[in-house]
Every structure is written in C-alpha cells, then in structure tokens.
Amino acid sequence: MNPIDQLRAARPAHLDDTPVDPRTRAAELSRAMARPRPAPARRRIVRPVWGLGLAGAAAAVTAVAVVISATGGTAPRAPSVQVISSPATTTPRIELAGRSILLAAAHGAARQPDVTGAYWHTVSVSRNLFEAADGDYTLVDRQRNEVWTPSATGGEQWSRTRSLGVEPASPDDRAAWERAGSPTEIQVRSPKGGDNPKSEGFALSTEPGAAQDGHAPLVDGDKVFWLGRNVSMKDLRGLPEDPEGLKAWLLRSYEGHDTESDTPMSSDAWLFAVTVGLITDMPVTPQVRGAAFRMLADLETIEVVRDVVDAEGRTGSAVAIEERARAKADAKGGEGILRNRLIFDEATGRALARDSVVVRPGGLQAGFAPGTVWNSETVLAAGWTDERPAS
C-alpha cells in the first residue's frame, strides 16, 4: 500500500465525504493510527507514513545513552549531538542505571491519582517534514490535534485539528528559505523517500489555519483504541496491573509480524510499539501504566537515554528500540534502521513525546541523514474531563 492509500485508510470515517488536502491527511495519521477501525485488518499505529521531524532536533538531544539487554557489562556512552549510535556495530549491554530509570517512572506513574470523567481528552502537536519544490530546503509543518473519547458506550468521539503553520526545519533551511524570498505560501513536493517524489505537490502556508472539528460514533458502539486489537474503555480499565500479566494479555494479539504488514517482527519490538501507544494515548489506571514501564524494563536490547529535550523544550528521559525500516523494491541504499523512542517524565511516568530517529538511511528514510527525527508527536495534555468541545 502506498502512502496516500495508507493515509486514506487511516482517515476518520466521519470526514470521508469532505475534500482534504494532503497536509491534513498527514497530520491525521498521528492520532488516527491509535484509534479503532471498523475492519478487523491489521493497522499501523503511532507513526505517520510521511517523514516528520523537529526543527533543531540535533541540538536538543545531547545525552548519555544506556543500553539494557541480557549479556552483561556497564558502560555509558559519551555525550554526543545525536542520541543515536552506530547501527548494528556494538553488542548490547546490561546497564542497571537504565533499568532504574524505568522503574522510577513505574513507581511515579503508579502513585498518580486515579480519576475518571465523561471524556478522555488528549492534546498533541505533530510535526511533518516536507521538501520545498522550488528550493533546496526542508520545512516543518506543525499540527495541533485534540481528541475527546467518551467513557460511556454508545457515545461519539470528537476531534479538533488546527494547522500551526509551516517553518524552515533548521537554521540552514531558514537561510535557504530567506534566499528564496521568504515566501509565505510554499509549494512542496511529496515527502523525501516517498513512492513518487516528482509528483505534483501542494501549497503550505506559514500562517496558522482555522480549527477543523469533527465527530463520529465509536466503532461497534464501544471500541475506543487499538491495543493489538480494538478495545473498549472497559477493556482498558480492566487490564492486568502486573507486568507479567500485562505482557501475556498483549501477546495474545501478537502473530509474529509487525502492526502494519506481514514483515516479521520480534515480540519485544512489537510489545514496545504497542506499549508506547498505551502509555502515551490511553486512559489506563495508574497501576497499569506503572506495569507497562516495568514490562519495558524487562525487554531486551532497549536503550534508555536521559536529558532528552522534546520539541516543546521539555527535558525528560527516553526509552528506545531499533527497528529495521522496510525498503521499497526500487529503493537505493538498501534497508534502513530507525530508533523508536518514548520520551517521558521520570518522576511521574507521564509521556512527553514519541518519535523515530534515523539511524541508518534507507527505504522511506533514504533521503534523511542519520540523527534526523523522522516523525514526532509531543503530548501537551492527557487527562479526564466532563466537558466536550462545543458542537
């Protein structure tokens, strides 16, 4: 399936009869991928298909990385302007400090108050990279997304999306944009590494846009999220509160491949992807969120990074795992490697952001340099409310 088809498949049903430009489709993916779908087919979660990024990301991720696995040894890596390390060249090591970071987050998460309300409300900002059609520079298109998910069955899910405008992705890109006359309406090509990079593009504006509201009934009347399978609010609130039980519950949906295709994927990588969605998006109990962090601490070949700054300027810790990026049949440079990260507040276990960093360019990421944050979604708010948006 090509990117446009994937975007179309992920589009909320209540908007199917409304013409939408490609930038809006790209923004919808960051939230639509965590929502249930009417069809039982497998679905992609969390990450937009098109490249996403953070302006000035390289300067924001100076950190000391700590690796966890089952082979022994301790040695934190030296600070660097990139969170990533050389792919597939070092043997993972156990680092007790890394495990202690996740256990601290688990403890903090479990101590948070457990309150509920009429709607689970999330606010996030997604960032998408686009390449200018008439200049050698890259742009970051930012979208603010809000979702209200009802706690009661038979309700409707509400959403609100607003473009925050486009801006150059880095100081060098800004200089190139200024040399092009600092246009406020910019024609862009299909994203780097896309199936048809020479296809006709579309215009992006540097000015913020108007909010777009929508609402739709819950799938099957009660399904609110995708957690390996479509789940109801009752399912989420009743998840096991111990890491072993939670792992067993999730693995009932694991079939040996990734969440979007028949590409083989290890159970650890699959659990990581699904658990990041649980921690970031879903109204589970504090004890379940704590169990999720403890489960991540037991996965092999994860990496824990301290002092990571997200796109909103907030500093947290991150847990990450590498994933091989699927290459197109005609892709140059072979298979790529991504590092998928969850950035969180260690004291409370609250999710700050999730993103994917290019470790080795290839496939859809062939046009990006190592260290590029290929996709990003920052969480501004997540909690219960009794108020829904005005209709």
Secondary structure, 3 states (H helix, E strand, C coil): CCHHHHHHHHCCHHHCCCCCCHHHHHHHHHHHCCCCCCCCCCCCCCCCCCCCCCCCHHHHCCECEEEECCCCCCCCCCCECCCCCCCCCCCCCCCHHHHHHHHHHHHHHHCCCCCCCCEEEEEEEEEEEEEECCCCCEEEEEEEEEEEEECCCCCEEEEEEEEEEEEECCHHHHHHHHHCCCCCEEEECCCCCCCCCCCCCEEEECCCCCCEEEEEECECCCEEEECCCEEEHHHHHCCCCCHHHHHHHHHCCCCCECCCCCCECCHHHHHHHHHHHHHHHCCCCHHHHHHHHHHHHCCCCEEEEEEEECCCCCEEEEEEEEEEECCCCCCCCCCEEEEEEEEECCCCCCEEEEEEEEEECCHHHCCCCCCCEEEEEEEEEEEEECCCCCC
